[in-house]
Amino acid sequence: MERVKCSVRGVSAADRGMLVLLAEETLHPLADGSGHPERYHTTELLELLARADVYVAEAEGEMAGFVAVETEDDGLALRCVCVSPAFEARGVANQLVDWAEGVAIDRRLRRLTAFVPTGDNPSLRLYRGHDFVPAAAPEQPEMVLLVKRLPAVED
């Protein structure tokens, strides 16, 4: 498929309904298909959207996806990267991860982190393609903790 160029912006109150619909369309079936329907809860998604910094990717006049991030200690945790099925394999997830890295650098953070289910090969490839490496996460053996160290930014 042809790659698309996205514009990324902060979420607006008017986006909330579309974010939930997009997650229901993509993340819910992904959790069901992996045999772990307990990994997706609309209530948890709504809580995440309320507390996290959320950025929306738009392409071809449509919402192509979003990323939700939270600052933790010296890092930025990527909590959710969600791409519309209409834009899968078109570079949207890569642009969202790049955007999150830019946010972390702007905030002078030292690392990016993401938890990914062990069997989620597309997500593992995405993060490894951005130089994330696995780290120990013994408290959640069904998940892989991925970390990317960022260069120190001088003041």
C-alpha positions in Angstrom: 0.0 0.0 0.0 1.0 3.6 -0.6 2.4 5.5 2.4 0.5 8.6 3.5 1.8 11.8 5.0 0.0 12.6 8.3 -0.5 15.8 10.1 -0.4 15.2 13.9 -2.1 17.5 16.4 -3.2 17.5 20.0 -6.6 15.9 20.6 -9.7 18.1 20.9 -12.8 17.5 22.9 -14.7 16.9 19.6 -12.3 14.0 18.8 -13.2 11.8 21.9 -16.1 10.0 20.2 -14.0 9.1 17.2 -11.2 7.9 19.3 -13.5 5.5 21.1 -15.0 4.3 17.8 -11.5 3.8 16.3 -10.4 1.8 19.3 -13.5 -0.3 19.3 -12.9 -1.0 15.6 -9.2 -1.9 16.0 -8.1 -2.7 19.5 -11.2 -4.7 20.6 -11.0 -7.2 17.7 -7.2 -7.4 18.2 -7.7 -8.4 21.9 -10.4 -10.9 21.0 -8.3 -12.4 18.1 -5.3 -12.9 20.3 -7.4 -14.9 22.8 -7.2 -12.2 25.4 -10.5 -10.2 25.3 -9.7 -9.0 28.9 -7.0 -6.8 27.5 -9.5 -4.3 26.1 -12.0 -2.5 28.2 -13.9 0.6 27.0 -13.8 2.0 30.6 -10.0 1.7 30.8 -9.7 3.4 27.3 -11.9 6.3 28.5 -9.7 6.7 31.6 -6.6 6.6 29.5 -7.9 9.2 27.1 -8.9 11.5 30.1 -5.4 11.4 31.8 -2.9 10.9 29.0 -1.6 13.3 26.4 -3.3 12.2 23.2 -2.2 13.1 19.6 -4.3 12.5 16.5 -2.9 11.7 13.1 -4.9 12.9 10.1 -4.5 11.9 6.5 -6.6 12.3 3.4 -9.1 14.3 5.4 -9.7 11.5 7.9 -8.6 10.5 11.4 -5.9 7.9 10.6 -4.9 7.0 14.1 -3.8 8.3 17.5 -1.2 7.8 20.2 -1.7 8.2 23.9 1.4 8.9 26.1 2.2 9.6 29.7 5.3 10.9 31.4 6.8 8.5 33.9 9.9 9.4 35.9 12.5 10.2 33.2 10.6 8.7 30.3 7.6 8.9 28.1 5.3 5.8 28.1 3.5 5.0 24.9 0.2 3.6 26.3 -1.7 3.2 23.0 -0.9 3.5 19.4 -4.1 2.9 17.3 -4.4 3.1 13.5 -7.5 3.0 11.5 -7.9 -0.2 9.4 -8.1 2.1 6.3 -4.6 3.3 7.0 -2.9 0.1 8.1 0.5 -0.6 6.6 0.7 3.0 5.3 3.2 4.5 7.7 0.8 6.1 10.2 2.0 4.1 13.2 5.6 5.1 12.4 4.7 8.7 12.2 2.9 8.5 15.6 5.9 6.9 17.2 8.2 9.6 15.7 5.8 12.2 17.0 6.0 10.7 20.5 9.7 10.6 20.4 9.7 14.3 19.5 7.4 15.0 22.5 9.9 13.2 24.8 12.8 15.1 23.4 11.0 18.4 23.8 10.3 17.4 27.4 14.0 16.5 27.9 13.1 13.0 28.8 15.7 10.2 28.6 13.7 7.2 27.3 10.6 6.0 25.6 8.8 2.8 26.8 6.0 0.6 25.5 4.4 -2.6 26.8 3.4 -5.0 24.1 1.8 -8.4 24.3 4.3 -11.1 23.6 2.4 -12.4 20.5 1.7 -9.0 19.0 4.3 -9.3 16.2 3.2 -6.2 14.2 3.7 -4.0 17.3 7.0 -5.6 18.2 8.2 -5.0 14.6 7.0 -1.4 14.8 8.9 -0.6 18.0 12.1 -2.6 17.0 12.1 -0.6 13.8 12.4 2.5 15.9 15.3 1.1 17.9 13.4 0.0 21.0 15.0 -3.0 22.7 13.4 -5.5 25.1 13.9 -5.1 28.8 13.0 -7.2 31.8 9.4 -7.2 32.9 9.1 -10.2 35.3 5.9 -8.9 36.8 4.0 -9.3 33.5 5.4 -12.4 31.7 2.7 -12.1 28.9 4.0 -8.7 28.0 7.3 -7.4 26.5 8.7 -4.1 27.9 10.4 -2.2 25.1 12.7 0.7 25.8 14.4 3.3 23.6 17.1 5.5 25.2 17.1 9.1 24.0 20.1 11.4 23.7 20.6 13.8 26.5 19.4 17.3 25.6 21.6 20.1 26.9 19.9 23.2 28.3 
